[in-house]
Amino acid sequence: MAHPVNRDKRVPTSIQEPSRQIDVIHECEVLVVGSGPAGLAAALAAARAGAQTTLLERYGCFGGNITQVGVEGFAWYRHEQTVDCEGIGVEFEERAKQMGAAQPEPQSNSHALDGEAFKYVADRLVIEAGITPLLHRLMVATIVEDGVIRGVIVESKAGREAILAQRVIDGTGDADVAARAGALVHKAPREELMAASVMFSMSGVNKQAFIEHIKADPQTYADWAGGEWTIETTGKEDELFSPFLRKPFDQARAAGLVPADLQTLAGTWGAISDQGDLTYLNVVHLPEIDGTDPNDLTRGEMEGRHQAMLAVQALRDYTPGCEQAKLRNFGMTLGIRDTRKIDAQYNMTAHDVREQGRFEDSIGIFPEFIDGYGILILPTTGRYFHVPYRSMLPKGVKHLLVAGRSIGGDRDSHAAVRNMMCCAVSGQGAGVAAAVSLRQGCDVSDVDIKAVQKALRAQGARIH
Ligand SMILES: Cc1cc2nc3c(=O)[nH]c(=O)nc-3n(C[C@H](O)[C@H](O)[C@H](O)COP(=O)(O)OP(=O)(O)OC[C@H]3O[C@@H](n4cnc5c(N)ncnc54)[C@H](O)[C@@H]3O)c2cc1C
């Protein structure tokens, strides 16, 4: 933890930062801040709908959790009967397949994205759509006049700069733009937030031996329960295969390699390549990390890497095929699942995602897939819900839309809409709505929803 600076009474507790004149370096019609599945989809949708669009990102690659954390399971929920969304999210998967940036996902009818190669896929998509790319700039403040957002201020190696925009889409995952612009946002107490994770991948795995071992002792979703975890399913999930790992960590604990009180080491592997890369190892779970607090982030990164190294050793010692394997990489950054949500014009509910919510202002559908807070419901039956446009409209700031995991809703709805494919649904909806509102010369909250739905259909999205 950082120490407070004022233990010595002569040291002031705060300082006045001098105001300064900064350059406006760029102007655009639609500015998308953050380039995860939501922001990337939003920028593509806005540009394809005819708006002059800029995509701003704090790191050196687009893709958000896919490329920065290494979250590769884009549609691991998809089964034979699943009625899935259509549009840009599915395009991500298809394009990644075409470009050799995806491989079959072991538990579903889908492909896992290659988190590294997807950086290049995203570059190509951005260039082809004519989007202005701005990497390596962190949005630090907003420019708001009379309740209308006019742009943002960024900080980078070049110092502080301003970017002006007619519409802004917040795809930061943390609702950073909305919060700084003064929109109503909320965040659960630390102890109620979903755990954070350091993701990692290994190389040098003997694929044949590993797969033979997995087939000889197949794990199921019912096996997720155990240690400190309980799991609510509908029952139909329980006997299905899951690429789940707990036994090697239990064995390592019994042998004294893993501390006895570290009960949360367990989880899934994502994909294994012919070259022996075992990727998207999602087995480290760190409770009580607030992703908007840099002290928590520091603790999470370092403790998470420590636990990941224990996990690598446990896999080498107790999993056939992994004996000669090594750490390939950690995610570029700690994986955060849960921070701020906006208080939206409509906040989605557990009922909406569990009981096939239907909305006049739907901007897309998402299968009945709920994953989080101890709930796992898989869309094996064809049930799905609508994503309402109003869940992306923050209160108190005009010309601003929020897409991705910070849209308005309760815990259960977050466990559904946070999934990357659904973030692409809200992103595409926000991008198109921003472009249509520009054309109509109105605020995003007054846009003609029928025109938005028509433009979304023209882009290949499924609305109902
Ligand atoms: C460990 C882990 C495992 C997961 N597993 C799965 C899974 O298997 N399947 C699934 O579908 N979902 C999974 N999720 C959830 C999913 O990854 C996220 O909910 C989803 O990526 C959110 O998308 P987003 O676009 O809203 O935000 P993000 O993917 O977080 O993208 C936000 C982007 O905004 C940028 N940004 C943030 N703040 C600023 C700023 N101030 N200025 C400029 N740029 C900024 C970030 O760098 C990032 O690129 C997982 C999440 C984690 C953490």
The ligand as a MOL file (V3000), in Angstrom:
LIG
                    3D

  0  0  0     0  0            999 V3000
M  V30 BEGIN CTAB
M  V30 COUNTS 53 58 0 0 0
M  V30 BEGIN ATOM
M  V30 1 C -9.6570 -12.8240 -16.0930 0
M  V30 2 C -10.9070 -12.6220 -16.8750 0
M  V30 3 C -11.4810 -13.6830 -17.5480 0
M  V30 4 C -12.6230 -13.4720 -18.3120 0
M  V30 5 N -13.1430 -14.5120 -19.0370 0
M  V30 6 C -14.0960 -14.2600 -19.9520 0
M  V30 7 C -14.4760 -15.2390 -20.9060 0
M  V30 8 O -13.9620 -16.3480 -20.9010 0
M  V30 9 N -15.4140 -14.9160 -21.8290 0
M  V30 10 C -15.9940 -13.6850 -21.8560 0
M  V30 11 O -16.8180 -13.4340 -22.7290 0
M  V30 12 N -15.6550 -12.7360 -20.9590 0
M  V30 13 C -14.7090 -12.9900 -20.0390 0
M  V30 14 N -14.3160 -12.0190 -19.1630 0
M  V30 15 C -15.0430 -10.7180 -19.1570 0
M  V30 16 C -14.6390 -9.8300 -20.3170 0
M  V30 17 O -13.2770 -9.9880 -20.6520 0
M  V30 18 C -14.9100 -8.3560 -20.0100 0
M  V30 19 O -16.1140 -8.1770 -19.3300 0
M  V30 20 C -14.9410 -7.5840 -21.3230 0
M  V30 21 O -13.6820 -7.6490 -21.9590 0
M  V30 22 C -15.3430 -6.1430 -21.1110 0
M  V30 23 O -15.2590 -5.4980 -22.3570 0
M  V30 24 P -15.1790 -3.9350 -22.4300 0
M  V30 25 O -14.9720 -3.5980 -23.8710 0
M  V30 26 O -16.3200 -3.3400 -21.6950 0
M  V30 27 O -13.8810 -3.5380 -21.5820 0
M  V30 28 P -12.3630 -4.0150 -21.6850 0
M  V30 29 O -12.2000 -5.2940 -22.4150 0
M  V30 30 O -11.8560 -3.9430 -20.2830 0
M  V30 31 O -11.7030 -2.8550 -22.5310 0
M  V30 32 C -11.5550 -1.5470 -22.0120 0
M  V30 33 C -10.5100 -0.8200 -22.8380 0
M  V30 34 O -10.4470 0.5410 -22.4450 0
M  V30 35 C -9.0990 0.9430 -22.2460 0
M  V30 36 N -9.1230 2.0180 -21.2550 0
M  V30 37 C -9.5850 1.9260 -19.9870 0
M  V30 38 N -9.5060 3.1120 -19.3790 0
M  V30 39 C -9.0000 3.9870 -20.2850 0
M  V30 40 C -8.6990 5.3640 -20.2430 0
M  V30 41 N -8.9230 6.0910 -19.1290 0
M  V30 42 N -8.1790 5.9380 -21.3530 0
M  V30 43 C -7.9560 5.2170 -22.4950 0
M  V30 44 N -8.2280 3.8820 -22.5750 0
M  V30 45 C -8.7490 3.2850 -21.4850 0
M  V30 46 C -8.4180 -0.3200 -21.7630 0
M  V30 47 O -7.0130 -0.2800 -21.9220 0
M  V30 48 C -9.1020 -1.3730 -22.6510 0
M  V30 49 O -8.4790 -1.4890 -23.9050 0
M  V30 50 C -13.2010 -12.1970 -18.3650 0
M  V30 51 C -12.6430 -11.1230 -17.6630 0
M  V30 52 C -11.4890 -11.3280 -16.9410 0
M  V30 53 C -10.8580 -10.1650 -16.2370 0
M  V30 END ATOM
M  V30 BEGIN BOND
M  V30 1 1 1 2
M  V30 2 1 2 3
M  V30 3 2 2 52
M  V30 4 2 3 4
M  V30 5 1 4 5
M  V30 6 1 4 50
M  V30 7 2 5 6
M  V30 8 1 6 7
M  V30 9 1 6 13
M  V30 10 2 7 8
M  V30 11 1 7 9
M  V30 12 1 9 10
M  V30 13 2 10 11
M  V30 14 1 10 12
M  V30 15 2 12 13
M  V30 16 1 13 14
M  V30 17 1 14 15
M  V30 18 1 14 50
M  V30 19 1 15 16
M  V30 20 1 16 17
M  V30 21 1 16 18
M  V30 22 1 18 19
M  V30 23 1 18 20
M  V30 24 1 20 21
M  V30 25 1 20 22
M  V30 26 1 22 23
M  V30 27 1 23 24
M  V30 28 2 24 25
M  V30 29 1 24 26
M  V30 30 1 24 27
M  V30 31 1 27 28
M  V30 32 2 28 29
M  V30 33 1 28 30
M  V30 34 1 28 31
M  V30 35 1 31 32
M  V30 36 1 32 33
M  V30 37 1 33 34
M  V30 38 1 33 48
M  V30 39 1 34 35
M  V30 40 1 35 36
M  V30 41 1 35 46
M  V30 42 1 36 37
M  V30 43 1 36 45
M  V30 44 2 37 38
M  V30 45 1 38 39
M  V30 46 1 39 40
M  V30 47 2 39 45
M  V30 48 1 40 41
M  V30 49 2 40 42
M  V30 50 1 42 43
M  V30 51 2 43 44
M  V30 52 1 44 45
M  V30 53 1 46 47
M  V30 54 1 46 48
M  V30 55 1 48 49
M  V30 56 2 50 51
M  V30 57 1 51 52
M  V30 58 1 52 53
M  V30 END BOND
M  V30 END CTAB
M  END
